[in-house]
Amino acid sequence: MTKNALEKIIVIGSSGAGKSTFARSLKEITDLPLYHLDMIWHKPDKTNVSREEFDRVLNDILIREKWIIDGNYQRTMEVRLQHCDTVFLLDYPLDICLSGAQSRIGKPHPDLPWTETEFDAEFRQWIVDFPTKQLPDIYGMLEKYNDKNIVIFKSREQADEYLAKLKSNIGKKLTVDS
């Protein structure tokens, strides 16, 4: 694997951080195929596929030559880390994530097979708990896979600046440092 390759990318972070928006921008710049884990896991009737079906679809994606995968799904993060060359972690403050999740209520979202009609308490609590219950494990996994290109954004402005720089290098061989 080339350290600077930008061909197998995962985008992770709390709900409401803007993973899907960032991933769509990456897709526009890199022309890599984009897969939203929420679209694989959730059915339009708000039920889920089986874990076996989800894992089968995910494994079919992971063996492809190039991709962007958007979504946390902690249970499968390690296998995605094993296959990727680049990780983008959107580690934003809690208030940004909560307002991001709230802002999409009532609006169609391309990474979810339905439109959210309310900001339910369970989902809100998942976001509130993310910094203490999931983020430490994510950082632990990133330490284990430190041979990957790991880019951590602490603000949307940092992510936007990165995307602008990447876009300005279109036509050149894209690397994580572009």
N, C-alpha and C positions, 0 to 999 in steps of 0.2 A: 504494500500500500504506500502510495506517495503521501507524505505528511500533509502536503498542501492541497490534495485532491478536494474537489467540491462536487462530488458525484453521488454520494450516499449520505443524506443529511437527515438528522432528526431535530425536531423543534419541540422543546419541552418547557414546562412552567405551569403556574397555577391557572385554573380556569379564570377567564376574564383578563388575562395578561395580554392577549392579542396574538396567541400562537398561530391561529389560522390566518389572520391578516398578514402576519410576517411571512408565513409559509407561502401564501399566494403571491406576495411580492417577490419572494425568492424564485418561485416558479416562473413568473413573468421575466425575470432577469436571466435565469439560467436555462429555461425551457426544459427543466427536468420534470418528469411526471410527479404529481402530487397526490398523496393518499392521506385522507383524514381518518384517523382511527375511530372517531365518533361515527362516521358514516359506515364503517365496517361493523361496529359493535351494535349500534342502535337500528331498530326497524322503524318505519314510519308510524306504526301504531304504538310507539314508545315502549315496546318490549325489546329484548336483546336476542342476538343469535347465541348459540351455545358457545362455551369456551373453546370447544374443539373446532367449531366452524371458524371462529375468530382467529384461532392460532393457525389454522390451515391457510386462510386468506393472507394473514400476515406473513407466514413463511413463504408463500408464493411471491409476495412482494420482495421480501428480503433477498431472494436468490437472483433477482433482476440486476442488471448492470448499473442502473442509475435510478435514483428516486429521492423524494423528500417525503418524510413521514411526520405528520403533525399530530401530537397528542401525548399525554403523560402515560396513562395505563401502566402503573408501576409494576404490575405482575409480569409484563413483557418487556420492561425497559432493558434489562440486562441483555436479552437476545438481540434487541435493536442496537445496543451499544457494541456488541460483538461484531455486527455487520456494517456499521456506519463508518464513515471517515470523518464526519463533522457533526458536532453537537452545538446547537444554539439553545442556551438556557435563558429564558426571560424571567429573571429574578427581580420582580417589581414589588414595590411596597403594597401592603394589604389594601389600602384605600384605593389604589389604582386598579387592582384586580376586582374589587367589589364594584366600583363604578363601571368598569368595563363589562362585567357580567350584567349589571342592572341596565346598562344602555342598550343591550341587544334584545331586551324583552319586547315582544310584539313585532319584531323585525325578522324577516326571513334571514337565515344564516346558511351560507353554502356548505358548511361543514356539519350540519345537523339535519336529519330528514324531517324535521317539523319546526314550527315556530313556537318558541317559548311564549307562554301567555302570562306567566307570573314568575317572580323570583322566589322560588320555594325555600322554606327554612332549611331543609336538609342540604340543598345545594349551597346556600349561603354559608352554612356551618362548615361544609367541606372546604370552601375557600378560606374561611377564617382559620381553620385548623392546618391548612397546607404548610405554612412556614414552620410549624413545630412538628407536625406528624409526617410529612413527606419530604420536605426540602432537605433535611439532614441526610436522609437515605440517598437522595439524588446526588448530593455533594460527595457522599461516600462512594457511590458507584463511579462518579466522574474521576475521583482520585484513583480508583482501580483501573480505569481505562484512560489514563493520562497520555497514552500514545496517540489518542485521537486529537483532532483539531477541536478545541473546546473554546467557545466564545460565550461569555456571560455578559448579558446586558442588565444594568440596574435601572434603566429608564427607557421609555419609548424613544426619547430623543437620541440616545446612544444607538438604538436599533435602526432608527431612521437614517442617521448619519452613515452607518455601516452600509445600509442598502443603497444610499445615494452614491457612495464610493464604489460599491460593486457595480452599479449600473453605469457609472462613468467609464468602467473598464470593459464594457461589452466589446466583443471582437477580439479581445486578448484572451489568453488561456486563463480562465477564472480559477483563482485559488482563494483560500480563506483570508489571505492577506491583501487581496485585490482592493 
